[in-house]
Amino acid sequence: MLKRETFLKNITRGLGLLKYTTEYNAELDLYDQNIIAEYFVVKLLNIIYGYNLINLNSKDKSCAAIDLGDYERKLCFQVTSTSLKNHRTKIQETINLFIGKKKYQHFDHLKFLFLGDKQKTYQKGFDTQNLFTFDPKKDVINLKDLIRESKSLSDEKLEKLNHLIESEIFYDNLSLEMQILQQRDIEALKIYRDAFDRPALQDSFHTESSYQDFEAALTDLISLLKTGLINGKLLAKPIPKFDDKNLEHDLNNLYKKVRILRESYNKYKTMGEIIPDQNITRFKLPNTPVLFNTFKQDVIDTINSILEQHNIRPIDGVS
């Protein structure tokens, strides 16, 4: 009995972590984890329901409408982390594509697995043109449903499911992500400070040693503020996750100013006045570097104002 209880706790924890991080990444338009999840989910569903699903995307990267299919049972799944407000649209668009690509010739039963929350009811039905079976009450499920389903599994299936969770859900990585997303505002702000304390902002534009590095630095800072990520690694919670709404407002202002600096850079690059791959400039107006220094200093002044309000050491200005 204790072993079964341990398995159920592990399964609940693993699928709960997967749900949380998938929803967060979806908010930020980061879908790499969803692709990875398909390979995990196909095994998960096969154990729970006894299907023989295969990952259709492993054979055809652009497989339309559906992700997993059991040719023997003629049923298939769309696996998605679409936000709750877009569920109905996602379902009908998938159905339309399913019909348009004549997938009903191979599968007569369409199901959806939402990796996040799901709608409880749908006021209107879905148009399947009576070509296949689809009942949203039964055929739209999510990870919570799978957790509930696991409670009635045999001991043998439960052990297999527990092994799958332990071997393919990376608790350390997911737990670390959860810890970062639940940072106190002051902890995240200190990480922002360190990221902004860099030569790309502080060196005079007259003496910029690498315009490509300058451009990359701005991209990093924008990514950090918007998503918490730099080079695909989660370092801090992003602006929308801050608890202090005044601080969130101030950080959004900082984000806009970094964007202005990058937009100005891109404008001069497009005009041919900055040539990054040759690391040269051909400014038509002699005061253009001064303009960039002004933009840089404005960014630094903005973050320093935020840091000082929270008793965090400011960073140096443009030299």
Beta strands, then each sheet from edge to edge (+ up, - down):
strand 1: 54-55
strand 2: 68-70
strand 3: 75-80
strand 4: 109-114
strand 5: 140-142
strand 6: 229-230
strand 7: 233-234
strand 8: 274-275
strand 9: 280-281
sheet 1: 1+ 2- 3+ 4+ 5+
sheet 2: 6+ 7-
sheet 3: 8+ 9-
end
